[in-house]
């Protein structure tokens, strides 16, 4: 007589959803996990490194299925963590730091801030998706920062050069002061190239400094 076939049981039982909240700092991040009913499960501190992010991810798996995470300072200390979580298919929500009055009222600890970040996601009070810091927009931002840095360095070099001219021979100063910035830089470059062959001048400049010119 054939035996009745029992329905197949799922390999994994239903896993409860949990929400992660993270209070981020320069060197360490403090994480808290709550249930969708608002019960605090645990909090833990992790290094703000790639290894620390992996530890955080492994730690939260012991509590349930993580689909949403609230992260503070996603534009600075939490930026790298936000990108890491997004790559793990976790929805990252940007959480603003609580105002000072609220922090004084409830007490200021990193664990409390991490729990508050998770609760902000649960309540819907935090619902902004942070910028990923990747893609064409991020590349253009990096290029803009590099350009601004180069312009700033160039301006600083010009100002230093003009300050040096104040103490040189008056005839030389008058001749150089009439030049435009571009012509002035060209003249200084030409003079430095000529100076590298004047070993006697270079040796005199090194006198009293303890430095010595290396022979070519």
Buried (B, 14 or more C-beta within 10 A) or exposed (E): EEEEEEEEEEEEEEEEEBBBBBBBBEEBBBBBBBBEEEEBBBBBBBEBEEEBBEBBBEBBEEBBEBEBBBBBBBEEBBBBBBBBBBEEEBEBBBBEBBEEEEBEEEEEEBBBBBBBBBBBBBEEEBEEEBBBBEEEEEEEEEEEEEEEEEEEEEEEEEEEBEEEBEEEEEEEEEEBEEEEEEEBBEEBEEEEEEEEEEEEEEEEEEEEEEEEEEEE
